[in-house]
């Protein structure tokens, strides 16, 4: 079996040298696969992505234990621009675009000065294949786009960096289900046609488990469950607390005194 593209081993991230945000996190993202990270607000999902991409330092956070390896090389506590150059691109939860720039100008920013005009045009044409709506909006100011259009632009901007691994933070946040379905289909096409691996952080288990090959469930900074898509979808705890199928409505583990973990999951 080949080594994973991304390997996180026993990771601990501490804010302001005092607050432990995530602890003992281990996961992997194989080449060309989509991996989901599920969990509610405060579970540590965004902290994990920021640690992988190097942006945790902006928040006065640091990896204090464990390792992050990308293509076999350690990148924990690396600088964001070096990690991006290595082949990891982040689609953040917020601040997805420069609101005062047009769609076309937003796509120029991540391309960088080293690329020729011909290379940028070729890459833009490729992205229009996945997001044709952006061609129609080319001269529209980004601040006037809808939520779904901004998400498309953010993904397209990340792809302009030619990554091997795409990190997507909360794809579905604030978007209508029909828009989320469209975006997940487009991410699948990106993976299938470009061979790019995707690490997708989501509160919506339904959205993530539609496309993820494998997924992890985070609670209070730790991973409590993991498995392939079908195994997680059929797991009783995931159905009750993340898919809302046990009682007819979605429930949060925070609404109960104790999150019911299944011992047989780890057996």
N, C-alpha and C positions, 0 to 999 in steps of 0.2 A: 504494500500500500504506500502511495506517495505521501510526502509530508504535506500538511495543510498549508494553504496560502497564508492564513493568519492563525497563530496559536497563542492563546492567553493562558497563563499558568499561575494559579494561586495569587491572583492580583489583589493588592490592597491599595486604595487611594485615600489619602488624608488631606482634608482642607485646613488651612491656617495652622498646620502643625499640631492640630488637636482633635479635629472631628473626622472620624473614620466614616467615609461615605460608602465604600464597597470593600468587601473582605472575602478572600479565598475564592475569587472568581476564576474558574477555568472553563474555557470553551475553545472551539476551533471552527474555522470557516474553510472548507475545501475549495479547491480551484473550481470556478464555474458554478458554484452552488448558491442558493439563497438560504440564509439562516436568519431566524427571527428571535428577537429578545422581547418577551412579554412581561408586563407588570404595570401596576398602577402608578400614579404620581408618587414620587419619593422613594421608589424602589431602587434607584441608582442607575437606571438605564442610560440616561443622558451623560452622567458622569463617566460611565464605561466608554461611550463613544468618544467623549472629549479626551479621555486618557489615551485611547487608541490613536486619535488624530493629532494629539499633542496640544490641543487647545485648553487642557485642564490648567496649565500654568497661568493662564490669564486670570483664572479664578483663585489664585494662590493655593493651588492643590498640587500634590505630588504623589507619584507612585513610590510607595515606601517599602513594599515587598512584592515578590513575584516578578514575572517577566511578560513582555509582549514581543512576539517574534513575527516578523512579516517577511516572507520569502526566506525564512531561515535566519534572518538577522534581527538582533534586538533593536527595538525602537522605543522602549519605555523611557519616558521623560525626554523624548526627542523634541526638536523644534518643529512647529507645524509646517513650515515651508519645506523642510527637508523630508518630512514624512509624506507630504503631498508629492514631492518630486520622486519619491520612491515608488509611488503608485497608489496612494490612498486618498480618496476625495470624500469630503463630508458635505451632506445636505443637511443644514441645521434645522432645528425645530422652528426657530424664528429668524428674522432678519435674512430672508431668503434672497433678496435682491436689493440693488441700489434704487430706491424709489424715484429719484430724480433723473435717472438714465433711461434710455429707451431699451427695449428688449435686445436689439442688435448690439447696443453699447454694453449691456450687461454680459453678453456672451464674449465680448472682446476682452473683458477684464481678466478672466481666468486663463485665457489663451496665452497671455504673456508676450513680451516683446521679442522673444527669440523666434517665434513662428513667423513665417512669411505670410503675406496676404493670401497667397494661393493656398497654403496649408490651412489657414483659418477658414477660408471659403469652403474648402473640401470637407472640413470637419463640421461646419454649420450645415452643409447640405446633407451630411449623414444624420445629423441630429433632427433635421426637419422630417426625415423619413420616420423617426419615432414620434416626433411631436409636430405634426403638420400645422397645428394651430399657431405655433410660434412664428411661422412664415407670414401668416396673415397679420400678426401683431408686431411685426418687426419694428415699426416706427412708433409703436405705442409706448408711452411712459410707463415704466414698471409699476409705479405707485397706483396706477389706474386699473391694474389687472385684477381679475377675480382671484379668490383663494386657490382654486384649481389651476388657473393659469400661472400664478406665482410659483406653485409647486412644480409645474412643468418646467418653468424657466430655471428654477433652482437645480433641478436634476440635470437639465441640459447644460447649465453652467459648470456643474461638477464633471460632467462627461467631457467637456472641453479640455479638461486636464489630462485626458487619456489614462484613466486609472485602471488598475487591475482589480481593485476592491472599492466598492461604493458603499459608504455608510449613510443610511437614511434615517433621520430622527423624526419620528411621529409623522409618517406619510399621511395618515387620515385625519389629523387634528383639524377640527373646524370645518371639515368638508362633508358634503352630502354623500350618501352611500353610492349613488350612481357615479359620482366623480371619482370616488375611491376605487370602484371597480374598474373604471377606465384606466386609472393610473397604475393599478396592479398589473393589468394586462400589458401595459407599455413597459413596465419593469421586467416582466417575463420576456418580452421581445428583446429588450436590451441584453439580458442575460443570454438568451438563446443565440442571438445573432452576433454579439460582440464577445461573448465568453467571459463577461465581467462578473465576478462574484459580488454578492450583495449581503450586507449585514443590516437588517431592518429592525429598528426599535419601534414598538407599537404598544399603545394601551389597548387597541382593538385586536383581540385575539382572532376574531372572525376575519379581519382583513389580513393579518399576518399568516394565518394558517391556510389561507387560500392559495398562497404561492410558495411558502417556505418549505424547503426540503427537510429541514431540521429546526427545532426551536427550543429555547430555554426560557424558563419562567423565573423571574427575579422577585424576591421579597426582602425588604429591609437590607438591601446591599448584598444579598447572597442569592445563589442559584438554588432553588428548591426542587425543581423538576426539569427534565429534558427528555427529548425523544423525537422520533420522526413525526411528520405531520399527522398521519392517521392515528398514531398512538396517543398523541396529545389531544386530538379532537375527541377521542373516545374515552379519555381519562375522566373519572367522575369529578375530581376537584376542578379541573379546567372547565368542564361543562357547567358546573354550578357557579363558580366564582368569576369566570371570564367569558363564558358563552351564554350564561343565563338560561340553561336548558333544564335545570333540575326543578326550579320553582316557577318557571314561566317568565322570569324577569332576570336581568343581569344583576348580579350581586358582587360587592367588593369584599375581599377577605377582611378589610378593616371594619366591616359591619358585624363581624362575629368575634367572639372572645378568643378563639383559637383557630388557626388555619389547619384544616384536616389534611395532613400529609399521609399518603399511602405508603406503608413500609414495603409493600411488594413492588413498588416502582423501582426501588434500588436493588431488588433481589435478582 
